[in-house]
Amino acid sequence: METATLSEARVYVGTYGKYNNGSLFGAWLDLSDYADKEEFYEACRELHKDEEDAEFMFQDYENIPENLISESWISENFFTLRDAVEDLGDTEQEAFFVWCNYKGYDVGEKDADDLVRDFQDEYQGQYDDEEDFAYQIVEECYDLPEFAKTYFDYKQFARDLFMYDYWFDDGFVFRAA
């Protein structure tokens, strides 16, 4: 699953009828302009009001995970998920999709609010590497004198942390659940 900024999602909407007649006429629609799927489809109907019972064709799209859209449909869950991740920053949204991919979650099927809640429970932050995270854990959790820190084996500590308790992917650290 690719990283997406759902608040910047957009779709180029044409119709199968126009396409079959050699026309690519359509327009880019920003999904942030619509509260839900029905409102989006109403805008599609308005765009192609010259065609009776138009079959919409989503010829291109940006910032939408592939399991939420295809050439002929858009998932109801897109709008729910977009709203659920709205309060996450760009970096957290990127981490959210890394997490979903790692866990094998189908964001088109799972409850969006549950996904975001579970993600927030497991997400630890962005780090250069596992050792960088281990260094922060030592700083936050252990009151070591400065001279002891120079002897501390952060590499081995990181190895132990990431053996069972945490996982690292694409610069993000998550608590293993």
N, C-alpha and C positions, 0 to 999 in steps of 0.2 A: 504494500500500500504506500503510495507516494505521499510525501508531506504536502499538506494543503492549508492555506489560510482561508477558511470557509467564509469569512466575512468579505472576501474579495472574489468569491465564486461568480462565474459568468458562463453563459451558454449562448452559442450561436444557434438560433432557432429558424429553421426553414420548414418546408413540408415535403412529403414524399411526392405529392402531385406535381409541385413545381419542379422538383428534382427530375422526375421522370419525363417532364416536358423540356428539359435542358436548362432550367433556371436554378440558380443558387440563391435567389432572393430570400433574404431573411434579415435578421438583426441580432446583435449581441444584446442580451438582457442580463443585467446585474441582479443576481438573486438576493442581494441585500435589500433590494427595493420591494420585496414581497414577504409577507408575514408567513405564508404557508403555500402548499402545493396548489391549492385551488386558486389563490390569487395569482400565482405565476401562470397557471394555465389560462386564466382569464386574459392576462396580458398577451399570451401567445395567440389566443383566439382573436383579440383585437388587432394584433399585428397582421394576421392572415385572414381578416374578415372578408377579403375578396374571394375566398374559397369556401364552398359549402362543405361542412363536416371535414375540415382539414385534419390530416394525420401529421402531427408534428414530427420533425426530424431534427434531432440535436446533432448538428453536423460537426461541432467542435465545442470544447469546454475547457475551462481553466479553474484550478483550485478546488476540484471536486474529486474525491477518491473514486476509483473506477467501480467499486461495488455499490456506489450510490447513483450511478447514471449509466445509460447506454444510449445507443442511437435513437431509441424509440420510447424511453421512459426515464423518469427521475424518481428516486425513492422518496416516499413520504418522510422517511427518517432523516433525509438531508436537512430539512428545515428544523427539526427537533434537535439534531446534533449541532447545527450551526448556532442555535440559541443556547445550547448547553455549554459550548466551549467559548462563548462570547467573552466571558470574564477572564479567560486565560490569556496571557500575553502571547506574542508571536513565538517566543522560544518555548513556552509551555505547550502551545498548540503543536509545534514540531515534535516535542517530546511525547505528547499524547499519541500522535500517529506512529511514532517509533514503538511506543508501549503497546498499542493495539496490534501492530504488525507482529511484534515479538510474541504476544499472547495468542495470536491467531484469531482475534475477534473480528467478526463480521459487523462492521459499524452500520450496515444496512438492516441488520436484524436485531441487534441487542438494544436494550433500553439506553438511550443517550445519557440520561441523568445518572443512571447506575454506573455507566462506563466512566463518566467524568469523576464521580465520587471515588470509585475504586482507583482510578489513575492518581487522584490527589493523595490518597492514602499511601501509595507506593512510590510516588515520585520524590526523589531526594535533591535533584538539582543537576546543573550542567558542570562538568569537570573536564580538565585536560586529559586525565587518565585515571585509572583505579588508584594509583598511588596518591594523586592529588586529593581524592576523596578520603583516603586513609589518613592523610596528613590533617585534614579538617576534623575528622573524628577524634584524633588524638588531641588536637587543640581544644575541642569543645568538651570532651568527656574525661580527660585525664589531666590531673594537675602535676605534670612532670616539671621538674626544675630544668632550666635551659641547658645545663651540661648533659642531662640525661637524654634530652631530645636529639643531641648530636650523635648519640650512640644507638638511638632507636632505629630498628629495621622496618622502615615504612613499606618497603617492597614485600617483605614476608607478611606483615600485618595486612596489607591489601590482599595478598593471596588468600589469607585466611578469611577475611571479610567476604570476598567474592566467591568463596568456595560454596557457601550455603545461604548467607544472609542477604546478599545484594547481587545485582547484575548490572552490567555496563554495556551500552550499545550507542554508537554514533555520538559519543560525548555526553550521554545522559546516564545518571545512576538511578536505579530503582531498587526498592526493598523487595526481596523475594517474598511472595505470599503463598 
